């Protein structure tokens, strides 16, 4: 798992916790603001790192699974794809990882919703999650599975 994809996974988990569903705690404005700030900070950091790194990423392997097994993981290429997307190169991003555009947009959406939740104290992340999870979760799983199958098939063919 690449550095940015690991951070994106963490951000998604935190955003799910921010809904109150995973956390099961109180949803007072102060707690909602804190959860929004955490989600916005993590996602904002991912987006900023993507923009600051070169278009092709770090240039070194960041996926421990691939280094150890030589087999690509489902998120292989995600760091390079995020960097390409931050620099406006959608075609390169799709070559690095087919699921990257969807995950990048989700990361940007979580960032924006986290900022809104931090400023307003309203459960923006929770509302968005409850309205989109039935579509976005299967779509993201399907996109990641397709991206992995494509990478794996290329690995086997090589």
C-alpha positions as CSV (number, residue, x, y, z in Angstrom):
1,X,0.0,0.0,0.0
2,X,1.5,3.4,-1.0
3,X,2.0,6.3,1.4
4,X,-0.9,8.4,0.0
5,X,-3.2,5.4,-0.4
6,X,-2.6,4.5,3.3
7,X,-3.4,8.0,4.3
8,X,-6.5,8.0,2.1
9,X,-7.6,4.8,3.8
10,X,-7.1,6.4,7.2
11,X,-9.0,9.5,6.1
12,X,-11.9,7.4,4.9
13,X,-12.0,5.5,8.2
14,X,-11.9,8.8,10.1
15,X,-14.6,10.2,8.0
16,X,-16.8,7.1,8.6
17,X,-16.1,7.6,12.4
18,X,-17.1,11.2,12.0
19,X,-20.6,10.2,11.1
20,X,-21.1,8.9,14.6
21,X,-22.0,5.5,13.2
22,X,-18.6,4.0,13.8
23,X,-17.9,6.1,16.9
24,X,-21.3,5.7,18.5
25,X,-20.6,8.7,20.7
26,X,-22.3,12.0,21.2
27,X,-22.6,14.3,18.2
28,X,-22.4,17.7,19.9
29,X,-21.1,20.6,17.8
30,X,-17.7,20.7,19.5
31,X,-17.2,17.0,18.8
32,X,-18.4,17.4,15.2
33,X,-16.1,20.3,14.7
34,X,-13.2,18.2,16.0
35,X,-14.0,15.3,13.7
36,X,-14.4,17.6,10.8
37,X,-11.0,19.2,11.5
38,X,-9.3,15.8,11.7
39,X,-10.8,14.6,8.4
40,X,-10.1,17.9,6.7
41,X,-6.5,17.9,8.0
42,X,-5.7,14.4,6.8
43,X,-7.4,14.8,3.5
44,X,-5.9,18.3,3.0
45,X,-2.5,16.9,3.8
46,X,-2.9,14.1,1.2
47,X,-4.1,16.6,-1.4
48,X,-1.2,19.0,-0.6
49,X,1.4,16.3,-0.7
50,X,0.0,15.2,-4.1
51,X,0.4,18.7,-5.4
52,X,3.9,19.2,-3.9
53,X,5.4,15.9,-5.1
54,X,6.5,15.5,-8.7
55,X,3.9,14.3,-11.2
56,X,5.3,10.8,-11.2
57,X,5.4,10.4,-7.5
58,X,8.4,9.7,-5.3
59,X,10.2,7.6,-7.9
60,X,10.9,4.9,-5.4
61,X,8.7,1.9,-4.4
62,X,6.3,2.9,-1.6
63,X,4.3,-0.3,-1.5
64,X,5.7,-2.7,1.1
65,X,3.5,-5.5,-0.2
66,X,4.9,-5.2,-3.8
67,X,8.5,-4.9,-2.5
68,X,8.1,-8.1,-0.6
69,X,6.0,-10.2,-3.0
70,X,6.6,-8.5,-6.4
71,X,2.9,-8.7,-6.8
72,X,0.9,-5.5,-7.1
73,X,-1.7,-4.7,-4.4
74,X,-5.1,-3.2,-5.1
75,X,-3.8,0.3,-4.4
76,X,-0.5,0.0,-6.3
77,X,0.2,3.1,-8.2
78,X,-2.2,5.2,-6.1
79,X,0.5,7.6,-4.8
80,X,1.7,8.3,-8.4
81,X,-1.8,8.6,-9.6
82,X,-2.7,11.1,-6.9
83,X,0.3,13.2,-7.9
84,X,-0.6,13.0,-11.5
85,X,-4.2,14.1,-10.7
86,X,-3.0,17.0,-8.6
87,X,-1.0,18.1,-11.7
88,X,-4.0,17.7,-13.9
89,X,-2.9,14.5,-15.8
90,X,-5.9,12.3,-15.6
91,X,-4.6,9.9,-18.4
92,X,-1.4,9.2,-16.5
93,X,-3.4,8.7,-13.3
94,X,-5.6,6.1,-14.9
95,X,-2.5,4.3,-16.1
96,X,-1.1,4.2,-12.6
97,X,-4.3,3.1,-11.0
98,X,-7.8,3.0,-12.6
99,X,-9.5,3.7,-9.3
100,X,-7.5,6.7,-8.5
101,X,-9.8,9.4,-10.0
102,X,-12.7,8.1,-7.9
103,X,-10.6,7.9,-4.7
104,X,-9.1,11.3,-5.4
105,X,-12.5,12.9,-5.8
106,X,-13.7,11.2,-2.6
107,X,-10.6,12.5,-0.8
108,X,-11.3,16.1,-2.0
109,X,-15.0,15.7,-1.1
110,X,-14.1,14.6,2.4
111,X,-11.8,17.5,2.7
112,X,-14.5,20.0,1.7
113,X,-17.1,18.4,3.9
114,X,-14.6,18.3,6.8
115,X,-14.0,22.0,6.4
116,X,-17.8,22.7,6.3
117,X,-18.3,20.6,9.4
118,X,-15.5,22.3,11.2
119,X,-16.8,25.8,10.4
120,X,-20.5,25.1,10.9
121,X,-20.5,22.4,13.6
122,X,-23.2,20.5,11.6
123,X,-22.8,16.8,10.7
124,X,-21.9,17.4,7.0
125,X,-19.7,14.2,6.8
126,X,-22.5,12.1,8.4
127,X,-25.2,13.4,6.2
128,X,-23.0,12.8,3.1
129,X,-22.0,9.3,4.2
130,X,-25.6,8.3,5.0
131,X,-26.8,9.5,1.6
132,X,-24.0,8.0,-0.6
133,X,-22.6,4.9,1.2
134,X,-24.9,2.5,-0.6
135,X,-23.6,3.6,-4.0
136,X,-20.1,4.8,-3.2
137,X,-18.9,1.8,-1.2
138,X,-19.7,-0.9,-3.8
139,X,-18.5,1.5,-6.6
140,X,-15.2,2.0,-4.8
141,X,-14.8,-1.7,-4.1
142,X,-15.5,-2.5,-7.8
143,X,-13.1,0.2,-9.0
144,X,-10.3,-1.1,-6.7
145,X,-11.0,-4.7,-7.7
146,X,-10.9,-3.7,-11.4
147,X,-7.7,-1.7,-11.0
148,X,-6.1,-4.6,-9.1
149,X,-7.2,-7.2,-11.6
150,X,-5.8,-5.1,-14.4
151,X,-2.4,-4.7,-12.6
152,X,-2.3,-8.3,-11.6
153,X,-3.1,-9.5,-15.2
154,X,-0.2,-7.3,-16.5
155,X,2.1,-8.7,-13.8
156,X,1.2,-12.3,-14.7
157,X,1.6,-11.6,-18.4
158,X,5.1,-10.0,-17.9
